[in-house]
């Protein structure tokens, strides 16, 4: 078995480069801390996306092995923290933000 790391395709960057008028692109990122959040903010321009959903994986009370999550929605309009809630509620908040990004007066 080959355990060496391999480069993977940057799907978000490829989609951002090929985006069509009217599309809203959302990227997701799981990191930890303020440095991770800063990298997610940079994704807006680096990957040409409208919204980045930042998951702080440095906590054990939210995320993958928990029924709850807490995210920061990063857009060109700024950051919006979504407090700890059930994953279906987090999904609703993400979809609400996507709808805001798709309005004609968006950046």
C-alpha distance (Angstrom), angle and dihedral (degrees) to the residues before:
residue distance angle dihedral
X1 . . .
X2 3.80 . .
X3 3.83 110.1 .
X4 3.79 96.5 175.4
X5 3.81 116.1 123.7
X6 3.79 114.9 -103.4
X7 3.76 130.0 -158.4
X8 3.78 114.0 -109.1
X9 3.78 130.2 -155.9
X10 3.80 115.5 -91.6
X11 3.78 97.2 -127.6
X12 3.82 95.3 179.6
X13 3.80 92.1 52.6
X14 3.81 91.9 47.4
X15 3.80 91.8 50.3
X16 3.80 91.5 46.5
X17 3.79 91.1 51.6
X18 3.80 91.8 50.6
X19 3.80 99.0 39.4
X20 3.77 119.5 140.4
X21 3.78 129.1 -143.9
X22 3.79 111.5 -77.5
X23 3.80 96.8 21.1
X24 3.78 119.8 130.2
X25 3.78 111.8 -152.2
X26 3.80 121.2 -158.2
X27 3.80 124.3 -169.8
X28 3.79 126.6 -168.8
X29 3.78 126.0 -148.4
X30 3.78 132.3 -174.9
X31 3.79 114.0 -160.9
X32 3.78 137.0 120.3
X33 3.77 138.1 -108.1
X34 3.77 134.8 -0.3
X35 3.81 92.2 -53.2
X36 3.79 90.0 57.7
X37 3.79 90.3 48.7
X38 3.82 90.2 50.6
X39 3.82 89.8 53.3
X40 3.81 89.5 51.5
X41 3.82 90.5 51.9
X42 3.81 89.0 53.5
X43 3.81 89.8 54.2
X44 3.82 90.1 71.2
X45 3.79 90.9 72.8
X46 3.82 101.1 19.4
X47 3.80 92.0 57.3
X48 3.83 99.1 24.6
X49 3.80 94.6 -123.2
X50 3.79 130.6 147.7
X51 3.78 99.7 -142.1
X52 3.78 136.8 20.3
X53 3.80 120.4 -163.9
X54 3.80 107.4 -149.4
X55 3.80 116.9 -155.3
X56 3.80 114.5 -168.1
X57 3.80 102.3 -145.6
X58 3.79 92.9 -177.1
X59 3.80 91.4 91.5
X60 3.78 126.7 76.3
X61 3.83 96.7 -158.0
X62 3.81 93.9 68.4
X63 3.78 138.5 35.7
X64 3.75 134.1 33.9
X65 3.81 101.3 7.2
X66 3.79 96.9 33.6
X67 3.81 133.4 77.5
X68 3.81 87.6 -132.4
X69 3.76 135.1 61.9
X70 3.78 139.6 -176.4
X71 3.80 122.5 -155.3
X72 3.77 143.2 173.4
X73 3.79 116.0 -131.4
X74 3.80 107.3 -145.9
X75 3.80 117.1 -162.4
X76 3.79 138.1 152.3
X77 3.81 87.0 -94.4
X78 3.82 90.8 59.2
X79 3.78 140.1 -93.7
X80 3.78 124.7 -44.8
X81 3.79 118.1 -168.2
X82 3.79 115.3 -145.9
X83 3.78 107.7 -157.2
X84 3.76 125.9 -134.5
X85 3.79 109.5 -59.0
X86 3.78 141.6 139.5
X87 3.77 115.7 -66.3
X88 3.83 92.6 -112.4
X89 3.82 88.9 54.6
X90 3.82 90.6 48.8
X91 3.81 88.7 51.0
X92 3.82 90.3 52.8
X93 3.81 90.3 51.4
X94 3.81 90.8 50.4
X95 3.81 91.3 50.3
X96 3.81 90.7 48.0
X97 3.80 88.8 53.7
X98 3.81 91.2 48.3
X99 3.79 88.1 54.0
X100 3.82 90.4 51.7
X101 3.82 89.3 50.3
X102 3.79 90.9 52.6
X103 3.79 96.7 56.9
X104 3.83 114.8 113.5
X105 3.81 94.1 -114.6
X106 3.79 94.6 58.0
X107 3.78 120.6 123.2
